Amino acid sequence: MTYYEPESVNSEQYRNLRTYLEFTQMGHDLKSIAITSSVPLEGKSTTSANLAYTMGQTGLNILIVDADLRKPTLHRTFKLNNEQGLTTLLTKQGLKFNEVVQRSTDLDLYFLPSGPKLPNPAELIRSPQMLVLMEELKNNFDLVIYDTPPVNSVTDAQILSTRVDGVILVVRQNFSRKDDVHKAKIALEKVNANVIGSVLNNAPIEGNEGYGYYETED
C-alpha cells in the first residue's frame, strides 16, 4: 500500500514507524530487524513489506528476507522467482548471496525469497551457515529485514531473534489474544531478544474511515 497509495493514512503510519526506527538507531548499530507476531494472520508479512519499501525511500540499501520457511509469502507479494532463495544458500555449497538476491528497480529494494521448501526449517535457521550468511548480509546492506514465523508456532523466530539487532512484534487488534501476546513476549525475553517495539495492526484511525495496517495471508 505504501507504493500504490503513498498519500493514504496507512502509508503515513508506516512512515511514522520508519521515524521511530530512525530514532531508535541513534547511538545504536541497528543493521538487522526481525518482524514477528504471536500467532499467524496478525500482519507481520505486510508490515515487513511496507516497512522495507518505506525505509528504502530514504536512499538506504534495504534487503527483505523471507525467513518464514513454512509459510513464505514474499515471492507472491512481489511476484519473485522462488526457485532459489534462502534455503538454497543454506544447502548449496559455494553459492554466493549475490547470485540469489533479487532487485526491483521500481521499488529500489532487494529481496531474498525463501527458496524451495525443505523438511528441516528449524535446523536450517539454527545452522552455522545461517549465522555466517546473516553476518554477510549485514555487511553488504544498510538494513536487513527478516520476516519470521509467529513466535508461538515454531522456534524459528526465537532463534533468529538472538541473531538480529532488534525485534518488532506485530499485534492485531480484535484478533490477537492477550495471553498469546504475553506468551510471545516472554518467549522472546527468555532468549534475551532485543524487542525494540510493537506494531498495533488493524486499529481504527481516529477521524478517518478505515483501518491501520492489515494483511491477508493464505
Protein Blocks (a to p, Z undefined) as FASTA:
>chain_A
ZZmmmmbmklmmmmmmmmmmmmmmgopacfbccdddfbehiopmmmmmmmmmmmmmnopa
cddddfbfklgcklmmnopafkbcfklmmmmghiafklmoccdfklopacddebjadfkl
mlmmmpmklmmmmmmmmmmcfbdcdddddfklmmmlmmmmmmcfbdcddddehkbcfklm
mmmmmmmmmnopacfbdcdehiacehiacdddddddZZ
